[in-house]
Each structure stands twice: as structure tokens, then as C-alpha cells.
Amino acid sequence: VQLVESGGGLVQPGGSLRLSCAASGFIFSSFVMSWFRQAPGKEREWVAGITIGGGSANYVDPVKDRFTISRDDAKKSVYLQMNSLKPEDTAVYYCNAKRASNQAINYWGKGTLVTVSS
């Protein structure tokens, strides 16, 4: 099982980034996909999630209207489009897969660093 994040980097405030997470080794379409983040000195927090089939997405309040999560089951990938980035969005972003029928089955990627700074 692998989840590999990419797309992180340094961006100025107000800029945009698109994170990608490529999955392998499990039945991607059967898993709820989420993005979490962990800022320096803080606990990991849930950022956004998308249901099986992509019919519904949810976001933590600070990123609503700025971030968009999407999935492509054919490519076994999940994405996070981040717009209007703020310095407080600086964090390592992690991809998470949780099996819908058994939430004890839970996979994590190694993360990608997003730094928002001028």
C-alpha cells in the first residue's frame, strides 16, 4: 500500500498550489479520502474529505471557499486545490485513505511541505 503526495513547495501569500496524492496497493474507489495537515509545533488536523464516488466534500472552516478536494478513481488519485493561500496554511500536508466499510483500515502518506511566505 502506498500513498504518495506531491505538489508542495514555497508560495507567496495569495498564491495557489495543487497537491496530488497517488494511491496504489488497495481498492481506491472503496475508500474515503482526506487531506490532513500539521503545522510546526501543532497537532495534525483534518483539512478536507471526499466521499466514495466524490459526491460530497467537507472542509475545516479556515479553508472553506479557498480549498477544493477532488478525486479521480480511474487514476487512483486525490487532489487538493489551494487558492488564496495564507501564511497560516504553512504545514506538512498528508493524504489519508480510510475504508468506508471498516474505518479501522486507514492508510497515510508521508506528506508534502507547503510553505506560504513572502
Order of alpha helices (4+ residues) and beta strands (2+ residues): beta-beta-beta-beta-beta-beta-beta-beta-beta-beta-beta
